Amino acid sequence: MHKIILSIRQLRGVGAFKVSTCLLIVFLMTLGVYVATMPLTSYALGNMNDKLLHVLVFFGFAMLMDLAITRKPSWFWKGVPLVFYGGMIEVLQSMTEFRSFELADIAADILGVFSYFLTKFLLKKRSVLINKLS
């Protein structure tokens, strides 16, 4: 696991990787706004719970932001804009006639971002502990 973390740190130093990751984030967020403001159909989500989908999407967004941005403290410069984005989507949904504003969606977005940073923290602690024991 430690080798994977080191490889990712090296990739983050490559300008083309950072730029392409940033472009991917912008593309996915733009797509997210489009999808979030479309009429919701019953088959769109299949059997997936809407709140679970929010958690998973924002976990992924947090991971991409973490790869693209090296600024510290990471939870602030990466997590806060994502929570703002989630809130913005809810406001946009309230302006449509077929979607609505839901605080539970924002809570699920926050949970997704928090879950990523908690997972990252726990993996780092585990990696440090394994290195000390080796």
N, C-alpha and C positions, 0 to 999 in steps of 0.2 A: 504494500500500500504506500509505503514511504517513497518508493521509486516513482509511482504514479503521480504523487503530489509534486515531486521534484520536476518531472517531465512537464506537468501543467504549468509550473512556475516558469520554466524555460520558454514555453510557448507564449506565455503572457508577455514576454519581453520582445517578441517578434511583432514589428509594426503591422505587417500585413494580416497577421492573425487577429490583432486587436481591432483593426479597421473592419475586417470581414465579419467578426463577431458583432461589432456595433451595428453594421448594416443588417445582419440577420435579426438582431433585436428590434430595430426600427421596422423592418418588414413584418415580423411577427406581431408587433404591437399594432401596426396599421391594420393588418388582417384581423386582429382581435377586436379593434373598434368596429370594423365592418361587420363581423359576425355578431358582435354584441348588440348591434343596432338593427339587425335584420329581424323580420317576423320569426318567432320561434315555432318550429313545427314539432309535433310529437315524436317523429322519427329521428330528429336531428341529434339527440343525445343517445339514442338507443336505450340501453338499460343503465347507463351511467348516471349517478346522482349528480345534480348540478353543483352542489357544494364541493363534492369530491373533485369534480372537474376544475373548479376554481383553485383548490389547494394544489393539485398537480400542475396546472398551468403556471401558477405563480411560483411554485418550487422551481420549475424549469426556467422561468424568467430570472429568478434570483441567481441560479447557477450560471446562466449566460452573462448576466451583469457582472458576476464575480470574475468570470473569465476575461471580460472586456475591460474592466475598470480596476485599477490597482490602488486607488485612493483609500486612505484610512481616515476615520474608522469605517470599515466596510459596511457594517449594518446601516450606518447613516447615509452614506453616499450611494448605496445600492438599494437598500430596503425602503427608505423613505420615498424615493421617486416611484417605486413600484406600487406602494400603497396609494400614493397620489394618483397614479394611473388607474388603479382599480376604482378609486372613488370617482374619477372623471368618467369612467365608463358607466358607472351607476347613474351619474347625473345625466349623461347622454341618453341612457335607457329611459329615464323618467320623462324625457322630452319626446319620446316616440309614443304612438297610440297603442302599440302592441307589446311593449315591454315596460317594466316598472323598476323603481329604485328599491333595493333590498339591502338593509344593513347586514344581514346574514351573509350576503355575497362579499361585502367588504371584510367581514370577520374571517371568511374562508380565504380571502386573498392574503390577509395578514398572517393567518395560520400557515399558508404555503411558504411565504417569505421567511417567517420565523422557523419553520421546520427545516428549511435549507440551511440557515445559519447555525441552528442547533446541531444538525447532522455534521456540518463542516467542523464545528467546534469539537464534537465528540470524536470524530475521526482523527483530528489533530492530536487530541489528548491520548488517544489509543496509540497513535503512531509514535508519540514521544515516549509513552510508557514502554512500548515494545523496544524502541531503540535503547532505552536505559537498561532494560533487562538483557539485551543482547551483549 
